[in-house]
Amino acid sequence: MTGIAPYALGDLLAVAGSQARGNCTVSLGAAAVSLPVAVTHGSAPGPVLAVTAGIHGGEYVPIVAVRQFIRDLDPTRMHGTIVACLQSSPVAFRERSAFVNPLDGQNLNRSFPGGAHGGPTARLAAWLWENVLARADYYVDCHCGDLPETLDPFTSVSPGADGAISKQARAMADCFDVARLIVNHTAGSSISAAAAAGIPAVLVEAGGEGRWSRAEADVHRTGLRRVAALAGILPGERATRPPLPLFEDAADVVSGRSGLWFPEIPAGTFVTSGTRLGRLEDAFGDNVQDILAPQAGVVCYGLSSLAATEGDLLASIARPVPDH
């Protein structure tokens, strides 16, 4: 282990062949938060894999999964370093806030790479970017459906600055036992910022609705171990896995008014254009709007909450990428 420099992150210092765990204090201007971070530093040199969970505080499956993932690591058998932030938006977690950081109502996963002089969410994104993501050779952002969301498990990658999906990111996405891989163009997301900087990055989604199960957590945990093996950080055979079906975003179906939402199509279902996805009713039980699919594709995720307000995303539809 001699000759391998320690890995420092905030107040954490992991020497070769060890794991350092602790809380990193991040100033967000008028407030400060404490992020639980684990640095597992191998006994031999190698790449850095960054992992985040809890970018959205109400997404519980990855918070459980990443915690178990880092507890299972043996740094004496690792070539390289794994840095994991276990709760990346702790105020949202504590206050059970879906989608946004309660400190300013902003979505952290639309705020990367952030800004050191911006609002609380921009500053949080900037700290995560500078200290975790930008220092990585590989990056995995673990998600699930938020408190009012249901979904069919998938991975997602973003094009790089050249408009292409990196082969490394595609291989990482294929490490997870999910239904499909969706090409994502969301501005300000963690993986889009990483891809633009040339860092192979993947988002994984499994679970939702404010619950967690061991099986859903294992989708994340097992996939993370495969990614770490693919990167050469963990020992083990880098088995070739069949590529996931490749999809792209086709349509987001948004509520035109407030009401009670009754979805009729489960996530993971293929629909044709014009298929009724559900209905909005008023407080008296009268139907006020039929929600129809604007395009053919698969319903990847959607709102499972009874309460719907104007502008809420009711369903997201993806379609197969042509020639794949």
MONOR-V911385 format. One record per backbone hydrogen bond with DSSP energy under -0.5 kcal/mol. CO is the residue of the C=O (numbers start at 1). NH is the residue of the N-H. E is the energy in kcal/mol with one decimal. If there is no record, write none. Layout:
BEGIN
CO_NH_E ; CO_NH_E
END
This chain:
BEGIN
1_4_-1.4 ; 3_5_-0.7 ; 6_8_-0.6 ; 7_14_-2.6 ; 9_12_-2.5 ; 12_9_-2.3 ; 13_15_-0.6 ; 14_7_-2.8 ; 15_18_-1.1 ; 18_41_-2.8 ; 20_39_-3.0 ; 22_37_-3.1 ; 23_25_-0.6 ; 24_35_-2.8 ; 26_33_-2.3 ; 28_30_-0.8 ; 31_28_-3.3 ; 33_26_-3.1 ; 33_35_-0.5 ; 35_24_-2.8 ; 35_37_-0.6 ; 36_86_-2.4 ; 36_87_-0.6 ; 37_22_-2.1 ; 38_40_-0.5 ; 38_84_-2.7 ; 39_20_-2.9 ; 39_41_-0.7 ; 40_42_-0.6 ; 40_82_-2.5 ; 41_17_-1.5 ; 41_18_-1.3 ; 44_80_-1.8 ; 47_81_-2.5 ; 48_50_-0.5 ; 48_137_-2.7 ; 48_138_-1.7 ; 49_83_-2.6 ; 50_140_-2.4 ; 51_85_-2.4 ; 52_142_-2.9 ; 53_88_-2.0 ; 54_89_-0.8 ; 55_57_-0.5 ; 56_59_-1.8 ; 58_60_-0.9 ; 59_63_-0.6 ; 60_64_-1.9 ; 61_65_-2.6 ; 62_66_-3.0 ; 63_67_-1.1 ; 64_68_-1.9 ; 65_69_-2.5 ; 66_70_-2.4 ; 67_71_-1.6 ; 68_72_-1.6 ; 70_73_-0.7 ; 73_75_-0.6 ; 74_77_-2.0 ; 75_43_-1.4 ; 75_78_-1.4 ; 78_43_-0.8 ; 78_44_-1.4 ; 78_80_-0.6 ; 80_42_-3.1 ; 81_49_-2.7 ; 82_40_-2.8 ; 82_84_-0.5 ; 83_51_-2.6 ; 84_38_-2.6 ; 84_86_-0.6 ; 85_53_-2.0 ; 89_93_-1.9 ; 90_94_-2.6 ; 91_95_-2.4 ; 92_97_-2.5 ; 93_96_-1.0 ; 96_98_-0.6 ; 97_58_-0.5 ; 98_100_-1.9 ; 100_102_-0.6 ; 101_104_-1.6 ; 101_105_-2.7 ; 101_106_-0.6 ; 106_101_-3.0 ; 106_108_-0.7 ; 107_110_-1.8 ; 108_111_-1.7 ; 111_114_-1.1 ; 115_118_-1.7 ; 119_123_-2.5 ; 120_124_-2.2 ; 121_125_-2.7 ; 122_115_-1.4 ; 122_126_-2.1 ; 123_127_-2.2 ; 124_128_-2.4 ; 125_129_-2.7 ; 126_130_-2.8 ; 127_131_-2.4 ; 128_132_-2.0 ; 128_133_-2.2 ; 129_134_-3.1 ; 133_136_-1.9 ; 137_200_-0.7 ; 138_50_-2.7 ; 139_202_-1.8 ; 140_52_-1.9 ; 140_142_-0.6 ; 141_143_-0.5 ; 141_204_-2.0 ; 142_54_-0.5 ; 143_206_-1.4 ; 146_149_-2.5 ; 146_209_-1.5 ; 148_304_-3.5 ; 148_305_-1.0 ; 149_209_-1.1 ; 150_302_-2.4 ; 151_153_-0.5 ; 153_179_-2.1 ; 153_180_-0.6 ; 154_205_-3.0 ; 155_182_-2.8 ; 156_203_-2.6 ; 157_184_-3.3 ; 160_163_-2.1 ; 164_160_-2.9 ; 164_166_-0.5 ; 166_170_-2.2 ; 167_171_-2.2 ; 168_172_-2.2 ; 169_173_-2.4 ; 170_174_-1.7 ; 172_175_-1.7 ; 173_176_-1.4 ; 176_178_-1.7 ; 180_155_-2.2 ; 181_247_-3.4 ; 182_157_-1.5 ; 183_249_-1.0 ; 186_189_-1.3 ; 188_112_-2.7 ; 189_193_-2.1 ; 190_194_-2.1 ; 191_195_-2.6 ; 192_196_-2.2 ; 193_197_-1.2 ; 194_199_-2.7 ; 195_161_-0.6 ; 195_198_-1.6 ; 198_200_-0.6 ; 200_139_-1.9 ; 202_141_-2.4 ; 203_156_-2.5 ; 204_143_-3.2 ; 205_154_-1.7 ; 207_145_-2.9 ; 208_211_-1.3 ; 213_217_-2.5 ; 214_218_-2.3 ; 215_219_-1.0 ; 216_219_-0.5 ; 216_220_-1.1 ; 217_221_-2.8 ; 218_222_-2.7 ; 219_223_-1.4 ; 220_224_-2.7 ; 221_225_-2.0 ; 222_226_-1.9 ; 223_227_-2.5 ; 224_228_-2.6 ; 225_229_-2.0 ; 226_230_-2.7 ; 227_231_-2.2 ; 228_233_-2.4 ; 228_234_-1.2 ; 229_232_-1.1 ; 233_79_-2.2 ; 237_239_-1.7 ; 245_181_-2.9 ; 246_321_-2.5 ; 247_183_-2.7 ; 248_319_-2.6 ; 251_253_-0.5 ; 251_317_-3.3 ; 252_254_-0.6 ; 253_314_-3.0 ; 253_315_-1.4 ; 255_311_-2.8 ; 259_261_-0.5 ; 259_308_-2.2 ; 260_281_-2.3 ; 261_263_-0.5 ; 262_279_-1.5 ; 264_266_-0.5 ; 266_269_-1.4 ; 269_299_-2.5 ; 271_297_-2.2 ; 272_275_-2.1 ; 275_277_-0.6 ; 275_293_-2.7 ; 277_264_-3.3 ; 277_265_-1.1 ; 278_291_-2.6 ; 279_262_-2.4 ; 280_288_-3.0 ; 280_289_-1.5 ; 281_260_-3.0 ; 282_285_-1.7 ; 286_282_-2.3 ; 289_280_-2.9 ; 290_292_-0.7 ; 291_277_-3.1 ; 291_278_-1.1 ; 293_274_-3.3 ; 297_271_-3.5 ; 298_300_-0.9 ; 298_318_-2.3 ; 299_268_-3.9 ; 300_152_-2.7 ; 301_316_-2.6 ; 302_150_-2.4 ; 306_261_-3.2 ; 308_259_-2.6 ; 309_312_-2.3 ; 312_255_-2.9 ; 312_314_-0.7 ; 314_303_-1.5 ; 315_253_-3.4 ; 316_300_-2.6 ; 316_301_-0.9 ; 317_250_-2.8 ; 317_251_-2.1 ; 318_298_-3.1 ; 319_248_-2.5 ; 321_324_-1.3
END
